[in-house]
Amino acid sequence: MKLLSIILVAVLMQQCSFSQTANNKNSTMDTTHKKNEVYSRESKEKVNLSDSEWKKILPSDVYYIAREKGTERPWTSKYEESKEVGTYYCAVCGNPLFKSDTKFESGCGWPSFYEPISKTSIIYTPDHTHGMERTEVQCGRCKSHLGHVFEDGPPPTGLRYCINGVVLDFEKAKDAEKKYNEKGGQ
């Protein structure tokens, strides 16, 4: 029984590797992004800043995940159980990443999606850390670490993008529609 417990813990850690951080559900990116001049939900221009520049403009929890490739503790993200309709963006640069209708409950402790918004919204890189073979996913605009993708997701893609909630921003669909209409549909 003890061996079975050890194996189960090892498998769970392999699927959604995590490190202990001081994050909590209330620790999120400042949605006004006053210090972060590169944050834009419209721009497609690539962002390339040094780590010292990122450190000046990002909250410490976002910096740790995005730039140091950290992982938040499981079940601490305010987005883990969210069922709201809208769009998830990179909290570092504002790049659109996932639509809420691609989000699903995976049981791994992190927000999970089966498909990104576009082929260019995500970059895939091999990750050989912690003695595992995984595929890291990064933001296609600023190359911030988001999480990992696994091949155990639901149809239609069979993929599970296991994403750190700390590096996500969310806009409700009705809020986005209101802003669009206020701009005269531009």
MIDOSE-1310 file (N, C-alpha, C; in nm, 2 decimals, decimal comma, always signed):
residues 186
mkll	+0,08/-0,12/+0,00/+0,00/+0,00/+0,00/+0,09/+0,13/+0,00; +0,20/+0,12/+0,08/+0,29/+0,24/+0,09/+0,35/+0,26/-0,05; +0,39/+0,15/-0,12/+0,45/+0,16/-0,25/+0,36/+0,22/-0,35; +0,23/+0,18/-0,34/+0,13/+0,23/-0,43/+0,11/+0,38/-0,41
siil	+0,11/+0,43/-0,29/+0,10/+0,57/-0,26/+0,22/+0,65/-0,31; +0,34/+0,59/-0,30/+0,45/+0,66/-0,35/+0,45/+0,67/-0,50; +0,41/+0,57/-0,57/+0,40/+0,57/-0,72/+0,29/+0,67/-0,76; +0,18/+0,67/-0,69/+0,07/+0,77/-0,73/+0,12/+0,91/-0,71
vavl	+0,19/+0,94/-0,61/+0,25/+1,08/-0,59/+0,35/+1,11/-0,70; +0,43/+1,02/-0,74/+0,53/+1,04/-0,84/+0,47/+1,06/-0,98; +0,36/+0,99/-1,01/+0,29/+1,01/-1,13/+0,22/+1,15/-1,14; +0,16/+1,18/-1,03/+0,09/+1,32/-1,03/+0,20/+1,43/-1,04
mqqc	+0,31/+1,41/-0,98/+0,41/+1,52/-0,99/+0,47/+1,52/-1,13; +0,48/+1,41/-1,20/+0,53/+1,41/-1,33/+0,43/+1,48/-1,43; +0,31/+1,45/-1,41/+0,21/+1,51/-1,50/+0,19/+1,66/-1,49; +0,20/+1,71/-1,37/+0,19/+1,86/-1,36/+0,29/+1,91/-1,25
sfsq	+0,41/+1,88/-1,28/+0,52/+1,92/-1,19/+0,50/+2,05/-1,12; +0,53/+2,06/-0,99/+0,51/+2,18/-0,92/+0,62/+2,20/-0,82; +0,65/+2,33/-0,78/+0,74/+2,36/-0,67/+0,66/+2,45/-0,57; +0,69/+2,44/-0,45/+0,62/+2,51/-0,35/+0,66/+2,66/-0,36
tann	+0,56/+2,75/-0,37/+0,58/+2,89/-0,38/+0,49/+2,95/-0,28; +0,50/+3,08/-0,26/+0,42/+3,15/-0,16/+0,30/+3,21/-0,23; +0,26/+3,16/-0,34/+0,14/+3,21/-0,41/+0,01/+3,17/-0,34; -0,09/+3,26/-0,36/-0,22/+3,22/-0,31/-0,33/+3,27/-0,41
knst	-0,45/+3,24/-0,39/-0,55/+3,27/-0,49/-0,57/+3,42/-0,51; -0,53/+3,50/-0,41/-0,55/+3,65/-0,42/-0,43/+3,71/-0,48; -0,32/+3,64/-0,51/-0,20/+3,70/-0,56/-0,21/+3,69/-0,72; -0,24/+3,81/-0,78/-0,26/+3,81/-0,92/-0,20/+3,94/-0,98
mdtt	-0,18/+3,94/-1,11/-0,13/+4,05/-1,18/-0,22/+4,17/-1,16; -0,16/+4,29/-1,14/-0,24/+4,41/-1,13/-0,30/+4,43/-1,27; -0,44/+4,43/-1,27/-0,50/+4,43/-1,40/-0,50/+4,57/-1,47; -0,45/+4,67/-1,40/-0,44/+4,80/-1,46/-0,30/+4,81/-1,54
hkkn	-0,21/+4,72/-1,51/-0,08/+4,71/-1,58/-0,01/+4,84/-1,59; -0,02/+4,93/-1,49/+0,04/+5,06/-1,49/+0,19/+5,06/-1,51; +0,26/+4,97/-1,45/+0,41/+4,97/-1,46/+0,45/+4,89/-1,59; +0,36/+4,82/-1,65/+0,40/+4,73/-1,76/+0,36/+4,80/-1,89
evys	+0,45/+4,87/-1,95/+0,41/+4,94/-2,08/+0,40/+4,85/-2,20; +0,45/+4,73/-2,19/+0,44/+4,64/-2,30/+0,31/+4,56/-2,31; +0,23/+4,57/-2,20/+0,11/+4,49/-2,19/+0,01/+4,55/-2,29; -0,04/+4,47/-2,38/-0,14/+4,51/-2,48/-0,22/+4,39/-2,53
resk	-0,35/+4,40/-2,53/-0,43/+4,29/-2,58/-0,45/+4,30/-2,73; -0,40/+4,41/-2,79/-0,42/+4,43/-2,94/-0,29/+4,41/-3,01; -0,17/+4,44/-2,95/-0,05/+4,44/-3,02/+0,00/+4,29/-3,05; +0,05/+4,27/-3,17/+0,11/+4,14/-3,21/+0,26/+4,15/-3,21
ekvn	+0,31/+4,27/-3,18/+0,46/+4,29/-3,18/+0,53/+4,21/-3,07; +0,63/+4,14/-3,11/+0,71/+4,06/-3,02/+0,77/+4,14/-2,91; +0,78/+4,09/-2,79/+0,83/+4,16/-2,67/+0,96/+4,09/-2,63; +1,07/+4,17/-2,62/+1,20/+4,11/-2,58/+1,27/+4,20/-2,48
lsds	+1,24/+4,17/-2,36/+1,31/+4,25/-2,25/+1,40/+4,17/-2,17; +1,50/+4,23/-2,11/+1,59/+4,16/-2,02/+1,52/+4,11/-1,90; +1,58/+4,02/-1,83/+1,52/+3,97/-1,70/+1,52/+4,09/-1,60; +1,62/+4,17/-1,60/+1,62/+4,29/-1,50/+1,50/+4,38/-1,54
ewkk	+1,47/+4,40/-1,67/+1,36/+4,49/-1,70/+1,23/+4,42/-1,66; +1,21/+4,29/-1,69/+1,09/+4,22/-1,65/+1,07/+4,23/-1,50; +1,18/+4,22/-1,42/+1,17/+4,22/-1,28/+1,12/+4,35/-1,22; +1,15/+4,46/-1,29/+1,10/+4,59/-1,25/+0,95/+4,61/-1,27
ilps	+0,89/+4,54/-1,37/+0,75/+4,57/-1,41/+0,66/+4,46/-1,37; +0,71/+4,34/-1,33/+0,62/+4,23/-1,30/+0,61/+4,21/-1,15; +0,49/+4,17/-1,09/+0,49/+4,13/-0,95/+0,57/+4,01/-0,93; +0,63/+3,99/-0,82/+0,72/+3,88/-0,79/+0,67/+3,74/-0,82
dvyy	+0,54/+3,72/-0,79/+0,48/+3,58/-0,82/+0,47/+3,56/-0,97; +0,44/+3,66/-1,05/+0,43/+3,65/-1,20/+0,57/+3,63/-1,25; +0,67/+3,71/-1,20/+0,81/+3,70/-1,25/+0,86/+3,56/-1,23; +0,84/+3,51/-1,11/+0,89/+3,37/-1,08/+0,84/+3,27/-1,17
iare	+0,71/+3,27/-1,20/+0,65/+3,17/-1,30/+0,70/+3,20/-1,44; +0,68/+3,32/-1,48/+0,70/+3,36/-1,62/+0,84/+3,36/-1,67; +0,93/+3,42/-1,58/+1,07/+3,43/-1,63/+1,16/+3,33/-1,57; +1,13/+3,27/-1,45/+1,22/+3,17/-1,39/+1,16/+3,03/-1,41
kgte	+1,06/+3,02/-1,48/+0,99/+2,89/-1,51/+0,95/+2,82/-1,39; +0,90/+2,89/-1,30/+0,84/+2,83/-1,17/+0,71/+2,77/-1,20; +0,65/+2,71/-1,09/+0,52/+2,66/-1,10/+0,45/+2,69/-0,97; +0,32/+2,74/-0,98/+0,24/+2,76/-0,86/+0,19/+2,63/-0,80
rpwt	+0,16/+2,64/-0,68/+0,11/+2,52/-0,61/-0,02/+2,48/-0,67; -0,05/+2,35/-0,68/-0,18/+2,31/-0,74/-0,30/+2,36/-0,65; -0,41/+2,38/-0,72/-0,54/+2,42/-0,66/-0,53/+2,56/-0,59; -0,44/+2,64/-0,63/-0,43/+2,78/-0,57/-0,48/+2,88/-0,67
skye	-0,50/+2,85/-0,80/-0,53/+2,95/-0,90/-0,68/+2,99/-0,89; -0,71/+3,12/-0,89/-0,85/+3,16/-0,89/-0,92/+3,11/-1,02; -0,85/+3,07/-1,12/-0,91/+3,03/-1,25/-0,93/+2,88/-1,26; -0,88/+2,80/-1,16/-0,89/+2,66/-1,16/-1,03/+2,61/-1,18
eske	-1,12/+2,67/-1,10/-1,26/+2,62/-1,11/-1,35/+2,72/-1,18; -1,30/+2,82/-1,24/-1,38/+2,92/-1,30/-1,46/+2,87/-1,42; -1,58/+2,90/-1,43/-1,67/+2,86/-1,55/-1,72/+2,98/-1,63; -1,66/+3,10/-1,60/-1,70/+3,22/-1,67/-1,66/+3,21/-1,82
vgty	-1,74/+3,28/-1,90/-1,72/+3,28/-2,04/-1,64/+3,41/-2,08; -1,53/+3,38/-2,16/-1,45/+3,50/-2,19/-1,31/+3,45/-2,25; -1,21/+3,53/-2,24/-1,08/+3,50/-2,30/-0,97/+3,51/-2,19; -0,88/+3,42/-2,20/-0,76/+3,42/-2,11/-0,65/+3,48/-2,19
ycav	-0,58/+3,57/-2,12/-0,46/+3,64/-2,18/-0,34/+3,62/-2,10; -0,22/+3,64/-2,16/-0,09/+3,63/-2,09/-0,09/+3,75/-2,00; -0,07/+3,73/-1,87/-0,07/+3,84/-1,77/+0,06/+3,92/-1,78; +0,16/+3,87/-1,85/+0,28/+3,94/-1,87/+0,27/+4,04/-1,98
cgnp	+0,21/+4,01/-2,10/+0,21/+4,10/-2,21/+0,08/+4,12/-2,28; -0,03/+4,05/-2,23/-0,16/+4,07/-2,29/-0,20/+3,99/-2,41; -0,11/+3,90/-2,45/-0,13/+3,82/-2,57/-0,25/+3,73/-2,54; -0,35/+3,72/-2,63/-0,46/+3,63/-2,62/-0,41/+3,48/-2,63
lfks	-0,45/+3,40/-2,53/-0,40/+3,26/-2,53/-0,51/+3,16/-2,55; -0,62/+3,16/-2,47/-0,72/+3,06/-2,47/-0,86/+3,12/-2,46; -0,96/+3,06/-2,52/-1,10/+3,09/-2,51/-1,15/+3,00/-2,39; -1,25/+3,05/-2,32/-1,30/+2,97/-2,20/-1,37/+2,85/-2,25
dtkf	-1,42/+2,84/-2,37/-1,49/+2,72/-2,41/-1,39/+2,60/-2,44; -1,26/+2,63/-2,43/-1,16/+2,52/-2,45/-1,11/+2,48/-2,31; -1,16/+2,54/-2,21/-1,12/+2,50/-2,07/-1,19/+2,38/-2,02; -1,13/+2,29/-1,95/-1,19/+2,18/-1,90/-1,13/+2,14/-1,76
esgc	-1,21/+2,06/-1,69/-1,16/+2,01/-1,56/-1,08/+1,89/-1,57; -0,95/+1,90/-1,55/-0,86/+1,79/-1,57/-0,83/+1,72/-1,44; -0,85/+1,78/-1,33/-0,82/+1,72/-1,20/-0,67/+1,73/-1,16; -0,59/+1,81/-1,23/-0,45/+1,81/-1,20/-0,42/+1,93/-1,11
gwps	-0,51/+2,02/-1,09/-0,49/+2,13/-0,99/-0,45/+2,26/-1,06; -0,44/+2,27/-1,19/-0,41/+2,39/-1,26/-0,52/+2,41/-1,37; -0,54/+2,53/-1,41/-0,63/+2,55/-1,52/-0,59/+2,47/-1,64; -0,68/+2,40/-1,71/-0,64/+2,32/-1,82/-0,73/+2,36/-1,94
fyep	-0,67/+2,36/-2,06/-0,73/+2,39/-2,19/-0,69/+2,28/-2,29; -0,78/+2,26/-2,39/-0,74/+2,17/-2,49/-0,69/+2,23/-2,62; -0,70/+2,36/-2,63/-0,66/+2,43/-2,76/-0,63/+2,58/-2,74; -0,52/+2,63/-2,79/-0,49/+2,77/-2,78/-0,58/+2,85/-2,88
iskt	-0,59/+2,98/-2,87/-0,66/+3,06/-2,96/-0,61/+3,05/-3,10; -0,48/+3,05/-3,12/-0,42/+3,05/-3,25/-0,29/+2,97/-3,25; -0,24/+2,94/-3,36/-0,11/+2,86/-3,37/+0,00/+2,95/-3,33; -0,01/+3,08/-3,33/+0,10/+3,17/-3,30/+0,09/+3,22/-3,15
siiy	-0,02/+3,19/-3,08/-0,03/+3,24/-2,94/+0,06/+3,16/-2,85; +0,10/+3,04/-2,89/+0,19/+2,95/-2,80/+0,31/+2,91/-2,87; +0,42/+2,90/-2,80/+0,55/+2,85/-2,85/+0,57/+2,72/-2,77; +0,62/+2,62/-2,84/+0,65/+2,48/-2,78/+0,80/+2,46/-2,77
tpdh	+0,85/+2,42/-2,65/+0,99/+2,39/-2,64/+1,01/+2,27/-2,55; +1,11/+2,19/-2,59/+1,13/+2,07/-2,51/+1,18/+2,10/-2,37; +1,13/+2,03/-2,27/+1,17/+2,05/-2,13/+1,22/+1,92/-2,07; +1,35/+1,91/-2,04/+1,41/+1,79/-1,98/+1,44/+1,80/-1,84
thgm	+1,38/+1,90/-1,77/+1,41/+1,92/-1,63/+1,34/+1,82/-1,54; +1,39/+1,80/-1,42/+1,34/+1,71/-1,32/+1,33/+1,57/-1,36; +1,42/+1,53/-1,45/+1,43/+1,39/-1,50/+1,31/+1,35/-1,59; +1,24/+1,45/-1,64/+1,12/+1,42/-1,72/+1,13/+1,47/-1,86
erte	+1,06/+1,41/-1,95/+1,05/+1,46/-2,09/+0,91/+1,52/-2,11; +0,91/+1,65/-2,12/+0,78/+1,72/-2,13/+0,80/+1,83/-2,24; +0,68/+1,89/-2,27/+0,68/+2,00/-2,37/+0,63/+2,13/-2,29; +0,72/+2,22/-2,28/+0,69/+2,35/-2,22/+0,61/+2,43/-2,32
vqcg	+0,51/+2,51/-2,26/+0,45/+2,61/-2,35/+0,48/+2,75/-2,30; +0,51/+2,83/-2,39/+0,55/+2,97/-2,36/+0,45/+3,06/-2,44; +0,44/+3,19/-2,40/+0,36/+3,29/-2,47/+0,43/+3,32/-2,60; +0,35/+3,32/-2,71/+0,40/+3,34/-2,84/+0,45/+3,49/-2,86
rcks	+0,41/+3,58/-2,78/+0,45/+3,72/-2,79/+0,57/+3,76/-2,71; +0,58/+3,71/-2,58/+0,68/+3,75/-2,49/+0,77/+3,64/-2,44; +0,74/+3,52/-2,48/+0,82/+3,40/-2,44/+0,82/+3,37/-2,29; +0,71/+3,41/-2,23/+0,70/+3,38/-2,08/+0,66/+3,23/-2,07
hlgh	+0,71/+3,17/-1,96/+0,67/+3,03/-1,93/+0,52/+3,03/-1,88; +0,44/+2,95/-1,94/+0,30/+2,93/-1,90/+0,27/+2,80/-1,83; +0,34/+2,70/-1,87/+0,31/+2,56/-1,82/+0,36/+2,46/-1,91; +0,28/+2,35/-1,93/+0,32/+2,24/-2,01/+0,20/+2,19/-2,09
vfed	+0,23/+2,11/-2,19/+0,12/+2,05/-2,27/+0,14/+1,90/-2,27; +0,03/+1,82/-2,24/+0,04/+1,68/-2,24/-0,06/+1,62/-2,34; -0,04/+1,49/-2,37/-0,13/+1,43/-2,47/-0,23/+1,34/-2,40; -0,29/+1,39/-2,30/-0,40/+1,32/-2,23/-0,52/+1,40/-2,21
gppp	-0,55/+1,49/-2,30/-0,66/+1,58/-2,29/-0,78/+1,52/-2,37; -0,89/+1,60/-2,37/-1,02/+1,55/-2,43/-1,02/+1,58/-2,58; -1,11/+1,52/-2,65/-1,13/+1,55/-2,79/-1,17/+1,70/-2,80; -1,15/+1,77/-2,91/-1,11/+1,72/-3,04/-0,96/+1,71/-3,05
tglr	-0,88/+1,77/-2,96/-0,73/+1,77/-2,98/-0,66/+1,66/-2,91; -0,71/+1,61/-2,80/-0,64/+1,51/-2,72/-0,53/+1,57/-2,64; -0,53/+1,71/-2,63/-0,42/+1,78/-2,56/-0,47/+1,84/-2,43; -0,38/+1,85/-2,34/-0,41/+1,92/-2,21/-0,30/+2,02/-2,18
ycin	-0,34/+2,15/-2,20/-0,25/+2,26/-2,17/-0,27/+2,29/-2,02; -0,17/+2,25/-1,94/-0,17/+2,27/-1,80/-0,10/+2,40/-1,77; -0,18/+2,50/-1,73/-0,13/+2,64/-1,73/-0,13/+2,70/-1,59; -0,02/+2,77/-1,55/-0,02/+2,84/-1,42/-0,11/+2,95/-1,43
gvvl	-0,21/+2,96/-1,33/-0,31/+3,06/-1,33/-0,25/+3,20/-1,30; -0,13/+3,21/-1,23/-0,07/+3,33/-1,20/-0,03/+3,41/-1,33; +0,00/+3,34/-1,44/+0,04/+3,41/-1,56/-0,08/+3,43/-1,66; -0,20/+3,42/-1,60/-0,32/+3,44/-1,69/-0,40/+3,56/-1,64
dfek	-0,45/+3,63/-1,73/-0,55/+3,74/-1,71/-0,68/+3,69/-1,78; -0,79/+3,74/-1,73/-0,92/+3,69/-1,79/-1,01/+3,81/-1,81; -1,07/+3,81/-1,93/-1,18/+3,91/-1,95/-1,30/+3,84/-1,99; -1,41/+3,88/-1,91/-1,54/+3,82/-1,94/-1,59/+3,86/-2,08
akda	-1,66/+3,77/-2,15/-1,71/+3,80/-2,28/-1,80/+3,93/-2,28; -1,88/+3,95/-2,19/-1,97/+4,06/-2,19/-1,89/+4,19/-2,17; -1,79/+4,19/-2,09/-1,70/+4,31/-2,07/-1,63/+4,34/-2,21; -1,58/+4,24/-2,28/-1,52/+4,26/-2,40/-1,61/+4,32/-2,51
ekky	-1,74/+4,26/-2,51/-1,84/+4,31/-2,60/-1,87/+4,46/-2,57; -1,88/+4,49/-2,45/-1,92/+4,63/-2,41/-1,81/+4,73/-2,45; -1,68/+4,69/-2,43/-1,57/+4,77/-2,48/-1,57/+4,79/-2,63; -1,60/+4,68/-2,70/-1,60/+4,68/-2,84/-1,71/+4,78/-2,89
nekg	-1,83/+4,77/-2,83/-1,94/+4,86/-2,87/-1,91/+5,01/-2,84; -1,84/+5,03/-2,72/-1,81/+5,17/-2,68/-1,71/+5,23/-2,78; -1,63/+5,15/-2,84/-1,53/+5,20/-2,94/-1,60/+5,21/-3,08; -1,72/+5,19/-3,09/-1,79/+5,20/-3,22/-1,77/+5,08/-3,31
gq	-1,74/+4,97/-3,25/-1,71/+4,85/-3,33/-1,58/+4,84/-3,40; -1,48/+4,92/-3,35/-1,35/+4,93/-3,42/-1,26/+4,83/-3,36
